[in-house]
Amino acid sequence: MKNPLINCLIYFALINLIVVLLGYLVVRKRAILAAWIILPAAIGIVYFIFQNEHPIIKMLAIIATTFTGMKAIAAAEGYKGKPLTLKFRQWVVFASGWAGMRPQPFETLGAPALPNAWPMIRFGISRIVVGALLILLAHGLVALHLGSVLTHVVVSVILLISFSLILHFGLLGVSAGMWRLSGVNTYVLFRQPAKAKSLTEFWSKRWNIAFSEMTSVALFRPLKNKIGSAAALMIAFMFSGLLHELALSLPVNSGYGLPLIYFIIQGMLVLLERWMTIHQLQFLNNKLLATAWVFFWVIAPAPLLFHAAFIHEIVWPLAGLKW
């Protein structure tokens, strides 16, 4: 008897392979419009294939396909007006084996190992361990059967932190270190976000560098000279919101618009920070106030991003828990 999930995974692999192969052609021809057409087409096909599967499976498939498709857009923009020095094998490894959006580091794939690889790997492993311990803590809290709303909220927060530690700081940290062993100048994609002293710094230099690279190369830079930096920045944040809609709302078929609103808020606040800088307001010069500002605006609207349907259908089941 055939397993429907296995069939879906085979189709998923074939689609992403086609995207990778077409992606290199797109990059060679600098066919940016074609890359933008391939992206939604691939996501739509993958969603159709996995529409009857568990939301977690749909989420992972959509995220993977989105990143694969965005690689072609970012690389085509990145090499625009420049000679393509990225070989096909290097492209395939970059497109399928790394979360960052800059292909240039993979031009040295196969060179001698670079320094700081093992510290990155050890750091990543330590975060995976801490994340796993937090999941165990969440299980323990649920096992107490307290049944209060506060318990549900606390456990949800613990799980979100644990998954972030495992994926963002753990697995991606290990990945960065492993590629450095192969001569690729990969880098940490989450750079001590707690040290950010402004939302501008948080979103552009510390949190999810892959996303900031993606939106900067694919949207902000091409648009800023045409419509102005403020409008280009808002479009970049809105695009990030749409990508999070694909990852957080589409798999559970609920919460539509909430992640988009979250990133619109963030974009408006970054523009506010620019306005304060232009008018020489000293608010963010105080480190304590600046840290409180960043933490408040990242966390307070977070229920828009991680809405109830996402928490119930994806976060809790990932820990083997039920609402």
Secondary structure, 3 states (H helix, E strand, C coil): CCCHHHHHHHHHHHHHHHHHHHHHHHHHHCCHHHHHHHHHHHHHHHHHHCCCCCHHHHHHHHHHHHHHHHHHHHHHHHCCCCCCCCCHHHHHHHHHHCCCCCCHHHHHCCCCCCCCHHHHHHHHHHHHHHHHHHHHHHHHHHHCCCCCHHHHHHHHHHHHHHHHHHHHHHHHHHHHHHHHHCCCCCCCCCCCHHHCCCHHHHHHHHCCHHHHHHHHHHHHHHHHHHHCHHHHHHHHHHHHHHHHHHHHHHHHCCCCCHHHHHHHHHHHHHHHHHHHHHCCCCHHHCHHHHHHHHHHHHHCCHHHHCCHHHHHHHHHHHCCCCC
